[in-house]
Amino acid sequence: MRADARRNYDKILATARIVFTERGTDASLDEIARRAEVGPGTLYRHFPTREALVDALMQEWTDRVSADADAAIATGAPAPVMLLDWFEHFIEHITLHRGAATKICAAMDDPASPMYRKCHVMGQANRRVIEHLDATGELRDGVDPANVMRLVSGIASVADTSRADIAVRPMLEVVVDGIVRA
């Protein structure tokens, strides 16, 4: 990528982070282009769809989610503590930009989505945590990491799209209680 194209790309991403945080992932792409001081054509050359722009922003999330999974495992905490911390960090990342959690949930099972591969990376991070706890015998038999990811992502979507300030921890506690051996 030429230097000027790279600068425009970086300006668009930086501006999208701000605008998506302020207004959600359904914010106007034209506003992002205007605030990034690039033309709409420049934005669409780099990011032909809204999903492609969200996908580019997800790279940071996937890196952090992957690191958080490793950190959770390294704590050696009991399953309920490890899972609650892990799930809360995961939700913090995917709800950073209002509306992103729903887009991530939709992309999890859609190989045609530009976000699919990043969803796969996040799913693998979750799988590492779940399989680690399964190997220690702390989880109920038959816990499917993909279904756990869907449940937690669903909680993130509910919290993200609600007009009320919803506490996710009580919902996560229900999930944890359902998968941890009593």
Salt bridges, closest charged atoms under 4 A:
ASP4 OD2 - ARG2 NH2 2.94
ASP10 OD1 - ARG6 NE 3.46
GLU22 OE1 - ARG35 NH1 2.91
ASP26 OD1 - LYS103 NZ 3.15
GLU31 OE2 - ARG23 NH1 2.27
GLU31 OE2 - ARG35 NH1 2.86
ASP55 OD1 - LYS118 NZ 3.17
GLU60 OE2 - ARG17 NH2 2.51
GLU60 OE1 - ARG64 NH2 3.97
ASP68 OD2 - HIS93 NE2 2.69
ASP70 OD1 - ARG128 NH2 3.08
GLU88 OE1 - ARG169 NH1 2.88
ASP109 OD1 - ARG150 NH2 2.80
GLU131 OE2 - ARG127 NH1 3.38
ASP141 OD1 - ARG181 NH2 2.87
GLU173 OE2 - ARG169 NE 3.62
